[in-house]
Structure formats: C-alpha cells, structure tokens
Amino acid sequence: MRRVSGPPGFLRQIADDTRALLADLRAAGRRLTTRWQWLRLKSRRRMDDAAGRIENVRRSAETRSRMCSGCRALIPIDARVCPECGAAPGRPVPAGLMRLVQNAAPGVVSASSLILTLTMLIYALTWVVYSRLGGASTPRMDYWGFALYVLGANSGDLVISGEPWRLLTSVFLHGNLLHLGFNCYALMTVGPLIEEIYGYRKFLVFYLVTGFAGSATSAWWHFPQMLGVGASGAIFGLIGVAAVWGRRRGGTIGSGIQGLMVQWALYGLVMGLLLKADNAAHLGGLASGALLGFVVEDQEPRSVAGARIWELLAYLCMLLVAASFIMVAINYGPTLERIESS
C-alpha cells in the first residue's frame, strides 16, 4: 500500500519558499544599501567640488595682487605700471561684483559680449517699434523697413541733410533674424581674438571706427537712397585687422590666421554678391580695418599715458554711440511725420 504525503510536506515547501524569498530580499537590500551609499558619496563629492570652486572664485575676487604680463612679477591689483620692469601690466582688473562674475564665468564679461548684448537688445527694440507701427507703412517701404528707418538706418540723403548719427546707429540694426545670427556668430568668432591681441580699449575703437567707415562707404556708394543696416562693416573691419596682424607676426600662427581671415573675407564678399548684400560697407570696413592693423601696435599700451589715451578714445566712441541713439529718440516723432507725409 502506497503512502500519501500530507500537510507537513506542503508546509515545508512554503517554509523553503519563504526562506528563499527572505534571502532574495536581504540580497536586494544589501545592493540597494550599497547603491545608496555610492550615490550619497558621489553627491557629497559633487558638493565638495562645487564648494571648492566657489571658494576659489571668492579668493580670486578678494586677492589684491596680479601678475605682470611683462616680467611675471606679482604686483598690486590697481598698479598702472609694474614696479619691477616699468611696463603697463595689461588691462585693468575689475573689482567687486564684476570681478566675481568674470572669475565665475571667464570669457562672458568682455567688450565683444557687451556689443553682442547691445546689438540683440536693439534688435528687440526694433521688434517693439515694428509691432507698434505696423499699420503705418508707405508705398515705398514695408513695416520692418519703416521701423529700421525711424531707428536710424543708414541713408545717404539723410546723412548729408543733417542726420550723420545714422552712420553709427545703423551698425547696431539688422534686417532680419538670419542677418542678426550671422553677424553675431562672426562677432563672437573674430571679436575675442582681436580683444585678446590688442586689448578691449583698442577693440572698441576698431569696431566702431570700421563700422562707421563701412556705413560712410555704403552711403556714398548707394547715394542718394538705400537703407543700409548691419554690423557687417565692423566685422569685416575686425577681419582686416586680424589679417594684417597675421601678416606682421609671421610664422605658423600668423600665416594661419592671415590665411583664415583672407578666406573669410573672400567668402563674405562672394556671399554678398549672391545675396545682394551691401558689399560697399564690407569693403569700406575691410579697408579701414587693414589700415588700422598696419598703424596700431598689437599689444596693450606700455605706458600710463598711452593707456589713458586709448581709454579716452574708447570712452569717446561709446559716448558717440549713446549720443547717436539719443538723437534717434529726439528725432523719432519728426521722422514718423516725414515718412507718413511722403
């Protein structure tokens, strides 16, 4: 007679399954604990690294000395002349919040980025004027052209009739978003190079002088009537400065920069022909930039008097830009009336 297993065997199976389940849960718990400890250590390491970087930024912002670019000696942060070698130590180091921002985000606070910001803000202002004056178009001008016209677009007949500020304001205006994007990309590609070689004072003077020269060439070439806008003249001016600097420097680096700048200039002029852009402004800016590259030294001023002269010129250029847009604001109403009555 065969024996039949009863409830005790069934209970043993349940007990074995329970023990196996508990063992799996303990193993999973150990893995989770290990994973959690690893994540906690990783998070703590990240926090320690972030705290270290913040501490380094704080210390760099509070330091009262810097290195002379000529002899590499440590000198006071506000020294205009190195007491060891007598050379100008380079661009002045900002203090306070601006210095903290510059150390936390190097390369963000620069003359190139400030011009880029101003250009984008003026483009936003153009959109505001465009939206407010959209119904005031004339048979010879669309809505966007109308907004550019009242905000200071370049036009030869208006320049010689008493509105010369348009030669500067037009440098910061752009025809559309693609136009703005191309010029901003070119500015942030060539601008930091020129700023690093010549310093921010000379960069500002180069940008505004070549932009003015490009606008003047365009106004003369297309006289009497053609709306001209864009930073292309100034950007071609920076390309001309960089190309001449590369030729003067020589060597592998100088020849490489010269060749690259020449290629960019040729590509820009060809694209200007294909897209019917204002090549007169391009050529005017390029020629004036090349001339500046030949006559201006490729370094920060080595004397206090030289540094002050270039600082004065940079401030003068910025004041001229501000005064030009103030004139745009003063003549805003009369310009509207003149266009609407034409």
Residue pairs with C-beta under 8 A, 6 or more apart in sequence:
57 100
57 103
57 104
58 100
60 103
61 99
61 100
61 103
63 77
64 76
64 77
65 74
65 75
65 76
65 77
66 74
66 75
66 77
66 89
66 93
67 73
67 74
67 75
67 89
68 74
68 75
68 82
68 84
68 85
68 87
68 89
68 90
69 87
69 89
69 90
69 300
70 82
70 85
70 87
70 89
71 82
71 84
71 85
71 87
73 82
73 84
73 85
75 82
75 83
75 84
75 89
77 93
77 95
78 92
79 89
80 88
80 89
80 304
80 307
81 87
81 88
81 89
81 303
81 304
82 88
82 89
87 302
88 300
88 301
88 302
88 303
88 304
88 306
88 307
90 199
90 300
91 199
91 200
91 201
91 300
93 99
94 102
94 109
98 109
101 108
101 109
102 108
102 109
107 113
107 192
110 191
110 192
110 195
110 200
111 191
111 195
111 200
111 203
111 204
111 207
112 187
112 188
112 191
112 192
112 195
112 203
113 188
115 187
115 191
115 204
115 207
116 184
116 187
116 188
116 191
118 172
119 172
119 174
119 180
119 183
119 184
119 187
119 231
120 180
120 184
122 151
122 172
122 173
123 173
123 174
123 180
125 151
126 144
126 147
126 148
126 151
126 173
126 174
129 147
129 150
129 151
130 143
130 144
130 146
130 147
133 143
133 146
133 147
133 150
133 336
134 143
136 143
136 146
136 336
136 339
136 340
137 143
137 146
138 146
138 339
138 340
138 342
140 342
141 149
141 339
144 175
144 176
145 153
145 227
146 339
148 173
148 175
148 227
148 229
149 155
149 227
149 335
149 339
150 328
150 332
150 335
150 336
150 339
151 169
151 173
151 328
152 165
152 166
152 169
152 170
152 173
152 324
152 325
152 328
153 166
153 169
153 170
153 173
153 227
153 228
153 229
154 166
154 167
154 170
154 215
154 218
154 219
154 227
154 228
154 229
155 166
155 219
155 224
155 225
155 226
155 227
155 228
156 219
156 220
156 222
156 223
156 224
156 225
156 226
157 223
157 224
157 225
158 166
159 166
159 167
159 219
163 327
163 331
165 323
165 324
165 325
165 327
165 328
166 215
166 324
167 212
167 215
167 216
167 219
168 208
168 211
168 212
168 215
168 320
168 321
168 324
169 321
169 324
169 325
169 328
170 215
170 228
170 229
170 230
171 208
171 211
171 212
171 214
171 215
171 230
171 231
171 233
171 234
172 231
172 321
173 229
173 230
174 180
174 183
174 229
174 230
174 231
175 229
175 230
179 229
179 230
183 230
183 231
183 232
183 235
186 235
186 264
187 231
187 235
187 238
190 235
190 238
190 239
190 242
190 261
190 264
191 203
191 207
191 238
193 242
193 257
194 202
194 203
194 206
194 238
194 241
194 242
195 203
197 242
197 245
197 298
197 299
198 206
198 241
198 296
198 298
198 299
198 300
199 299
199 300
199 301
199 310
200 314
201 307
201 310
201 311
201 313
201 314
202 296
202 310
202 314
204 314
204 317
204 318
205 310
205 313
205 314
205 317
206 237
206 238
206 241
206 289
206 292
206 296
207 234
207 237
207 238
208 234
208 317
208 320
208 321
209 237
209 288
209 292
209 317
210 233
210 234
210 236
210 237
210 238
210 240
210 241
210 285
210 288
210 289
210 292
211 231
211 233
211 234
211 237
211 285
213 233
213 237
213 284
213 285
213 287
213 288
214 232
214 233
214 234
214 236
214 237
214 280
214 281
214 282
214 284
214 285
214 288
215 228
215 233
215 281
215 284
216 284
217 233
217 280
217 281
217 283
217 284
217 285
218 226
218 228
218 233
218 278
218 280
218 281
218 284
219 228
220 280
221 280
222 228
222 278
222 280
228 278
228 281
230 278
230 281
232 268
232 272
232 277
232 278
232 281
232 282
232 285
233 278
233 281
233 282
233 284
233 285
234 285
235 285
236 265
236 268
236 281
236 282
236 283
236 285
236 286
236 289
237 285
237 286
237 288
237 289
237 292
238 289
239 261
239 264
239 265
239 268
239 286
239 289
240 261
240 265
240 285
240 286
240 287
240 288
240 289
240 290
240 291
240 292
240 293
241 289
241 290
241 292
241 293
242 257
242 258
242 261
242 293
243 257
243 258
243 261
243 262
243 265
243 290
243 293
244 289
244 290
244 293
244 294
245 254
245 257
245 293
245 298
246 253
246 254
246 255
246 256
246 257
246 258
246 259
246 261
247 254
247 258
248 254
248 293
248 294
248 298
249 257
249 298
265 286
268 282
269 279
269 282
269 283
271 277
272 278
272 279
272 282
273 279
300 307
301 307
301 309
301 310
